Amino acid sequence: MSSTVKDVMTTHVIAVRPRAGYKEMAVMLRDQRISAFPVIDDDNKVIGVVSETDLLAKEALEGTVPATLRSLTRQHVRSQVNGVTAAELMTKPAVTIGPDKPVTDAARLMFNMRVKRLPVTNDDGKLIGIVTRSDVLSVYSRPDAQIQQAIAQDLILGTFLCDPAKFTVTVKDGVVTIEGTPENATVGRDIVNDARHVEGVVAVRDRLSYPPPEPYRPVSLF
């Protein structure tokens, strides 16, 4: 079974309230050795995220000439330049994820949204954890022997009901090589494609010997 966000997330989360001040947050980022934290309301619901980038916007742009400020068309950036609290500096809405989502969904969301971490929220939007890029990548620490077992027994035998003795599955540093002769090309390609989604797999090398296609025989209607 593939890992879900709750399997890899951290439940000890450093978060701030909307009224937290700039200096307080800058010190927290340094002392806690983190690069961002969620902003939560009085009901512990995530309403935004404050990151180093958000704080740096004020440091970099504050005090610039008025013409520069007028050129900042994005309201969020103008708010960051003048902001002194988490509510004014945070990026909103926050990009969050649920605890039961697959780790692959978290990875895809981080990549598409260009974020380094995702607050994890329950159905009510309340903060219950945080998942980072390193947490997501931890699935690749799965031992090669476990990956081999998952493909040979759980996938080839359990899912496709094929005799695993007809296949040779080797795994080296997460790279899977599958050899053997499937009963037909469709089954072979499906095995290879599904193997790519087995947790911990880095890549799959298809070394199957596919049976030749059956010759076309026209069907007589008379």
Disulfide bonds with the S-S distance in Angstrom:
none
